[in-house]
């Protein structure tokens, strides 16, 4: 009973510590947000900037309330593009990283192609994707997937090939097959490095989705920003930008929270 009590007490302490860290992170985000708002307001007042150059924070807040129905509609469209792009890009990255690890000829041919592909700006591919996939959600999903494909693939491949040799030698001594080595040793050992790639992907994916909306679309936050800019509704443009930034930050912190719980050995 004494051992069980100690284990339960340790578990409670860990839970309390995790909650404390979460509240501390939330508090820091709120403080940073208030500081940015204060600096924003100070710049507007000190330099007497007109609203068509930089609207005041209260004007943007008012626009968020007035146009909440329209903003929510376009936010949902962009969020779908980001999430589907992440799903596609992460799946492709993991698949090709496994191919390069398991098949050396694939590595020799695919790795130079991956490196060369980074010399082509993803934004330059947006008009081509619009031509091939149309103005719907598909072209934006592919844009988001392409922009995260390289960092995810390289992080996953580096994690898989840098598995500690001691683990692999021990598994070979015990007669483990290549598949068991991959599933039980290489993949778990690569997860911390892959998690870093996922965090980068979550931050970068919105860029691909919005860039696709800028080139050609009929809905989404990027489309709304272009329309607001054309009509000189700068406060509405800033409201859309604020929501996009909020979605990106929330998605990053949610992903980071999930990865820390799925990979508890990451920081050990």
C-alpha positions as CSV (number, residue, x, y, z in Angstrom):
1,X,0.0,0.0,0.0
2,X,2.9,2.3,0.8
3,X,4.3,1.9,-2.7
4,X,0.9,2.5,-4.3
5,X,0.4,5.6,-2.2
6,X,3.7,7.0,-3.2
7,X,3.0,6.3,-6.9
8,X,-0.4,8.0,-6.6
9,X,1.2,11.0,-4.8
10,X,3.8,11.3,-7.5
11,X,1.2,11.2,-10.2
12,X,-0.8,13.9,-8.5
13,X,2.3,16.1,-8.2
14,X,3.0,15.6,-11.9
15,X,-0.5,16.6,-12.8
16,X,-0.4,19.7,-10.6
17,X,2.9,20.7,-12.1
18,X,1.6,20.3,-15.6
19,X,-1.5,22.4,-14.8
20,X,0.8,25.0,-13.3
21,X,3.0,25.1,-16.4
22,X,0.0,25.4,-18.6
23,X,-1.4,28.3,-16.6
24,X,2.0,30.0,-16.6
25,X,2.2,29.7,-20.4
26,X,-1.3,31.1,-20.8
27,X,-0.5,34.0,-18.5
28,X,2.6,34.8,-20.6
29,X,0.6,34.8,-23.8
30,X,-2.0,37.2,-22.3
31,X,0.8,39.5,-21.1
32,X,2.4,39.5,-24.5
33,X,-0.9,40.2,-26.2
34,X,-1.6,43.2,-23.9
35,X,1.9,44.5,-24.5
36,X,1.4,44.3,-28.3
37,X,-2.0,46.1,-28.0
38,X,-0.4,48.8,-25.9
39,X,2.4,49.4,-28.4
40,X,-0.1,49.4,-31.2
41,X,-2.2,52.0,-29.5
42,X,0.8,54.1,-28.6
43,X,2.1,54.2,-32.2
44,X,-1.3,55.3,-33.5
45,X,-1.6,58.1,-30.9
46,X,2.0,59.3,-31.0
47,X,2.3,59.4,-34.8
48,X,-1.3,60.5,-35.4
49,X,-1.7,57.8,-38.0
50,X,-5.0,57.9,-40.0
51,X,-7.2,54.8,-39.9
52,X,-6.5,53.9,-43.5
53,X,-2.8,53.5,-42.6
54,X,-3.1,51.8,-39.2
55,X,-6.5,51.6,-37.5
56,X,-6.7,51.8,-33.7
57,X,-7.1,48.5,-31.7
58,X,-10.7,49.5,-30.6
59,X,-11.7,50.0,-34.3
60,X,-10.5,46.5,-35.1
61,X,-12.3,45.1,-32.1
62,X,-15.5,46.9,-33.2
63,X,-15.2,45.4,-36.6
64,X,-14.7,41.9,-35.1
65,X,-18.1,42.3,-33.4
66,X,-19.9,43.9,-36.3
67,X,-18.7,41.4,-38.9
68,X,-18.5,38.3,-36.7
69,X,-20.8,36.2,-38.9
70,X,-18.8,36.9,-42.1
71,X,-15.4,36.5,-40.3
72,X,-16.5,33.2,-38.7
73,X,-17.6,31.8,-42.1
74,X,-14.3,32.6,-43.8
75,X,-12.3,31.5,-40.7
76,X,-13.9,28.0,-41.0
77,X,-12.9,27.8,-44.6
78,X,-9.2,28.7,-44.0
79,X,-9.1,26.4,-40.9
80,X,-10.2,23.5,-43.0
81,X,-7.5,24.2,-45.6
82,X,-4.9,24.4,-42.9
83,X,-5.9,21.2,-41.2
84,X,-6.3,19.2,-44.4
85,X,-2.9,20.6,-45.7
86,X,-1.3,19.5,-42.5
87,X,-2.7,16.0,-42.8
88,X,-1.6,15.6,-46.4
89,X,1.8,17.2,-45.8
90,X,2.6,15.1,-42.7
91,X,1.4,11.9,-44.4
92,X,3.6,12.6,-47.5
93,X,6.6,13.5,-45.4
94,X,6.4,10.4,-43.2
95,X,5.9,8.2,-46.3
96,X,8.8,9.5,-48.3
97,X,11.1,9.5,-45.2
98,X,10.3,5.8,-44.7
99,X,11.0,5.1,-48.4
100,X,14.4,6.8,-48.2
101,X,15.3,4.9,-45.0
102,X,14.2,1.4,-46.3
103,X,15.3,1.7,-49.9
104,X,18.7,3.2,-50.7
105,X,18.0,3.7,-54.5
106,X,15.0,5.8,-53.5
107,X,17.2,7.9,-51.2
108,X,19.8,8.5,-53.9
109,X,17.1,9.8,-56.3
110,X,14.7,11.5,-54.0
111,X,17.0,13.4,-51.7
112,X,18.5,15.6,-54.5
113,X,14.9,16.2,-55.8
114,X,13.8,17.4,-52.4
115,X,16.7,19.8,-52.1
116,X,16.2,21.1,-55.6
117,X,12.5,21.6,-55.0
118,X,13.3,24.2,-52.3
119,X,15.0,26.4,-54.9
120,X,11.5,26.9,-56.5
121,X,9.4,29.4,-54.4
122,X,6.2,27.7,-53.4
123,X,4.3,30.9,-54.1
124,X,5.3,30.7,-57.8
125,X,3.5,27.4,-58.0
126,X,0.2,28.8,-56.8
127,X,-1.0,30.0,-60.2
128,X,-0.2,26.6,-61.7
129,X,-2.1,24.8,-58.9
130,X,-5.1,27.1,-59.5
131,X,-5.0,26.1,-63.2
132,X,-4.8,22.4,-62.4
133,X,-7.0,22.1,-59.3
134,X,-9.4,25.1,-59.7
135,X,-10.4,27.8,-57.3
136,X,-11.8,25.5,-54.7
137,X,-10.3,24.1,-51.5
138,X,-8.1,21.5,-53.2
139,X,-5.5,24.0,-54.5
140,X,-5.1,25.6,-51.1
141,X,-4.7,22.2,-49.4
142,X,-2.0,21.2,-51.8
143,X,-0.3,24.6,-51.3
144,X,-0.3,24.1,-47.5
145,X,1.0,20.5,-47.9
146,X,3.8,21.5,-50.3
147,X,5.1,24.3,-48.0
148,X,5.5,21.9,-45.0
149,X,6.5,18.8,-47.0
150,X,10.3,19.5,-47.0
151,X,10.8,20.3,-43.2
152,X,8.6,17.3,-42.2
153,X,10.4,14.9,-44.5
154,X,13.9,15.9,-43.5
155,X,13.1,15.9,-39.8
156,X,11.5,12.5,-40.0
157,X,14.3,11.1,-42.0
158,X,17.0,12.5,-39.7
159,X,15.2,11.0,-36.7
160,X,14.8,7.6,-38.3
161,X,18.5,7.3,-39.4
162,X,19.9,8.6,-36.1
163,X,18.5,5.9,-34.0
164,X,21.1,4.9,-31.3
165,X,23.2,2.0,-32.6
166,X,23.1,0.3,-29.2
167,X,19.4,-0.2,-29.5
168,X,19.7,-1.6,-33.1
169,X,22.5,-4.0,-32.1
170,X,20.6,-5.3,-29.1
171,X,17.5,-5.9,-31.3
172,X,19.5,-7.8,-33.9
173,X,21.1,-9.9,-31.1
174,X,17.5,-10.8,-30.0
175,X,16.5,-11.7,-33.5
176,X,14.2,-8.8,-34.3
177,X,13.1,-8.4,-37.9
178,X,13.6,-5.3,-39.9
179,X,9.9,-4.4,-39.5
180,X,10.0,-4.8,-35.7
181,X,13.1,-2.7,-35.5
182,X,11.3,0.0,-37.4
183,X,8.1,-0.2,-35.4
184,X,9.5,-0.7,-31.9
185,X,12.8,1.2,-32.1
186,X,13.3,3.5,-35.0
187,X,9.9,5.2,-35.0
188,X,9.7,5.8,-31.2
189,X,13.3,7.1,-31.3
190,X,12.5,9.5,-34.2
191,X,9.4,11.0,-32.6
192,X,11.1,13.9,-30.7
193,X,12.8,15.1,-33.9
194,X,9.6,14.5,-35.9
195,X,7.7,16.6,-33.3
196,X,10.0,19.5,-34.0
197,X,9.1,19.2,-37.7
198,X,5.4,19.1,-36.9
199,X,5.7,22.3,-34.8
200,X,7.4,24.0,-37.7
201,X,4.7,22.7,-40.1
202,X,1.9,23.9,-37.9
203,X,3.3,27.5,-38.0
204,X,4.1,27.5,-41.7
205,X,1.0,25.7,-43.1
206,X,-1.3,28.8,-42.7
207,X,1.1,30.7,-45.1
208,X,0.5,28.2,-47.8
209,X,-3.3,28.3,-47.4
210,X,-3.5,32.1,-47.4
211,X,-1.1,32.4,-50.3
212,X,-3.4,30.1,-52.3
213,X,-6.4,32.3,-51.4
214,X,-4.6,35.4,-52.5
215,X,-3.9,34.0,-55.9
216,X,-7.5,32.9,-56.5
217,X,-10.4,32.0,-54.3
218,X,-14.0,33.0,-53.5
219,X,-13.8,32.5,-49.7
220,X,-11.4,32.3,-46.8
221,X,-9.5,34.9,-44.7
222,X,-7.0,35.6,-47.4
223,X,-9.8,36.3,-49.9
224,X,-11.5,38.5,-47.3
225,X,-8.3,40.5,-46.7
226,X,-7.9,41.1,-50.4
227,X,-11.5,42.3,-50.8
228,X,-11.2,44.6,-47.7
229,X,-7.9,46.1,-49.0
230,X,-9.5,46.8,-52.4
231,X,-12.4,48.6,-50.7
232,X,-10.1,50.4,-48.3
233,X,-11.7,48.7,-45.3
234,X,-8.4,48.5,-43.4
235,X,-10.0,47.8,-40.1
236,X,-11.7,44.7,-41.6
237,X,-8.5,43.6,-43.1
238,X,-6.8,43.9,-39.7
239,X,-9.6,42.0,-38.1
240,X,-9.1,39.1,-40.6
241,X,-5.4,39.2,-39.9
242,X,-6.0,39.1,-36.2
243,X,-8.2,36.0,-36.5
244,X,-5.6,34.3,-38.7
245,X,-2.9,35.0,-36.2
246,X,-5.1,33.7,-33.4
247,X,-5.9,30.5,-35.2
248,X,-2.2,29.9,-35.9
249,X,-1.2,30.5,-32.3
250,X,-4.0,28.4,-30.9
251,X,-3.1,25.5,-33.3
252,X,0.5,25.7,-32.3
253,X,-0.1,25.6,-28.6
254,X,-2.7,22.8,-29.0
255,X,-0.2,20.8,-31.1
256,X,2.6,21.4,-28.6
257,X,0.3,20.3,-25.7
258,X,-0.6,17.1,-27.5
259,X,2.9,16.2,-28.5
260,X,4.2,16.7,-25.0
261,X,1.7,14.1,-23.8
262,X,2.1,11.7,-26.7
263,X,5.9,11.8,-26.4
264,X,6.7,12.1,-22.7
265,X,10.3,11.1,-23.2
266,X,10.9,14.0,-25.6
267,X,12.7,16.3,-23.1
268,X,14.4,13.6,-21.1
